[in-house]
Amino acid sequence: MESYIEEALTSEILNKFEELFNIKISEKPIGDFENFVFNAVGINGDKSIFRITHSSHRNPDEIEGEIDFINYLEKNGAAVNSAYKSLNGNYIEEVAANDGKFYGTHFSFIEGTTVSNKNPEIWNDSLFYEWGKTIGKFHKITSHYKENDLRKDWFYYESSRAKYLPVELRNSYIELLEEIKSLPKDKSTYGLIHSDIHHGNFHYYNGKITVFDFDDSMYCYFIQDIAMVIYYSLFFKGFSEDEKLAEATRILKPFIEGYETEYTLDQFWFNKIDLFLRLRDFTLYSVLLQKNEGKDMSDDLKNVFLDIESRIRINKPIVELEI
């Protein structure tokens, strides 16, 4: 999180949100990368999640579009975290800050925990199958979602990142954006998606997945959701190139089997997955530059950053797949 946003979130603002939603917010956030995410407790002791978003990151329309999408998925049988209304009957409440505004949103608590790709007892074919089935169901549902202009398309969000990139990398980035933009679009392959269903954005409980954190939902190609499964499954692992390919292949077989119980994508899209793997490198690279401006990166984060940069400079995805 940028330093000026951290400084703008005062205890007075937290207290105001507590009053608006009739909850008690934990002293420290459990997440603070692009939003502040807190544990919360209601008057009856019910656990929940409270998110605070700065106006530099999202506007109220975008958050409204996110919640409408969550509600639509839930209404049609998808396992997602529910959004709760404030005492005023609003999903979103606004509190002014010294620098900008903060928007508060309240979500249900989800049983279970996130999974680790370092735990072989969980990181197995059963998880991958259920992961694929979950995303397939999302795509089946969103293919019937009525389009609105509250959430923007991927190009709107991605093209704005160019200004954060070093000059020598911008042309390569713009060429990649244009190549993806030229791909065919229809409701069976393109629509409003989560866009970030990695293993840190769902809980796994009794063999079932419940997805949360729809902050990055956008109109994009369905294959983006599948690319993110592969990208973040390989991230932070220190795999060799051969190990990356072996792990990605191991995940994809049961994943696609699960996915195709709910939905089917043509082989054409799996042949394009490398474009979306490369896009995520650019996205993460620019976000890290933005979020760490004026800060010293830890050695581990700096190594990740340089690893991404090395791939970007030679137009190489995190793994080169043959599906």
Beta strands, then each sheet from edge to edge (+ up, - down):
strand 1: 23-25
strand 2: 36-42
strand 3: 47-54
strand 4: 83-84
strand 5: 93-96
strand 6: 101-108
strand 7: 190-193
strand 8: 202-205
strand 9: 208-211
strand 10: 218-221
sheet 1: 1+ 2- 3+ 6- 4+
sheet 2: 1+ 2- 3+ 6- 5+
sheet 3: 7+ 10-
sheet 4: 8+ 9-
end
